[in-house]
Amino acid sequence: RSASSESAERSREREKRRRKQQQQVVNKNRKAGEGGVGGQSMFWDGFQWVPRADTGISNDINASRKNRRLYLGNLPYHLGVTEDSFSKQLYETMRDRGMCNDPNQNPTTSPIIRIDEILKVDEKTTQDDYTDVKEDMQEGCGAHGKLIMVAIVRPEHAKGNATVKPGDVYLQCATTDDATKIMRAMGHRKYDGRQISMTSYEESKFNTEIKP
């Protein structure tokens, strides 16, 4: 039995498992009398059909995200202020006041997103598995912001580099705004039954250590 046929079979089994989980969620949340997944109780999150959040009071941090957004307008561009310089000043203020999860990472200026071990790598993982995940990230995340590149870490890339792990995915977005939109839309969702873990990643490190 060839390696390619085994890989194809694993891809089919993974897709069957994903569709089965999706159908279970749809059946569980379908309202009486609804004819399909297009009802008000479900929506497509980029990877699968999931139930809509309850419109009542929720403790989910993402449910109140819109109410916590900060709007900044009328910046004095004529005085030489730029978005980059303002973002840098905002980050330094947040860092000095202990408001950053990681004081060494500027959360406001990087167009690079790191997705931690979106693929669980083992001895059975094939090249097709990496390709499938890469294409899923391109399609799902690319629907919410412009992507320049999707890079997935393979075992050969991680050798001698303790900062990366096989299965990590890096999204190079066109702008910081695109990165923000993608993280806002996709950061709290699940892929292949596991929670997605997205963080902003330093662009200079991406260019020197990750970018092909």
Secondary structure, DSSP 4 states (H G I P E B T S, - for coil): --HHHHHHHHHHHHHHHHHHHHHHHHHHHPPTT--STTSTTEEE-SSSEEEPPPSS----GGGGTGGG--------GGGT--HHHHHHHHHHHHHHTT--SSTTS-TTS--EEEETTSS---TT--HHHHHHHHHHHHHHHHTTS-EEEEEE--HHHHTT-TT--TT-EEEEESSHHHHHHHHHHHTT-EETTEE--EEEE-HHHIIIII--
